[in-house]
């Protein structure tokens, strides 16, 4: 469940909390599809990181013709005004992931049934 993933994330952040001063945490998200459950999961993940990092950068990639995913990115950016939130249009998310041109924070949504 997403609760166990968030709990694991919180535990990892707690373990390294004294070593994160001045560290920049970057999250790269490139999703083709979202539903209400995955939206909730991503929100809680970002909220957890936003609360523990002084320097959080979120790169939200969306396919240039996907206005819904662009809007989702805008909603997340508005929810986390203290984070640097970049909304980036690209041609094809599938190619982005395959080419490994950026590091993707890739939680296997299917594994977590999101």
C-alpha positions, 0 to 999 in steps of 0.5 A, a space after each residue: 500500500 502507499 502507506 507502507 511506501 511513505 513509511 519506508 520513505 520517512 524511515 530513510 529520511 529519519 536515518 539520514 536527517 543529520 546529513 541532509 543539511 544543504 543537500 538538494 533533493 531532486 525528484 524527476 517525475 514522468 508519468 503518462 497516466 494518473 488516477 486519484 490513487 496515484 495522485 494521492 500517493 505522489 502528493 504524500 511522497 512530495 509532502 514527506 520530502 518537502 517537509 524534510 528537505 530545505 532544498 527540494 526540486 521537482 521536475 514534472 515531465 509531461 508530453 507536450 500534447 497532454 494538457 491534463 498532465 500539464 494541469 496536474 503538474 500545475 496543481 502540484 506546484 501550487 500545493 508546494 510553493 516552497 519547492 522549486 517545481 519545474 513543469 517541462 514539456 517533452 515529445 515522448 515520455 517513453 523515449 525519455 525513460 528509455 534513453 535515461 537522459 534524466 534520472 526518473 524517480 520510478 516507483 513501480 505504480 503497478 507493484 503498489 497497485 496505484 
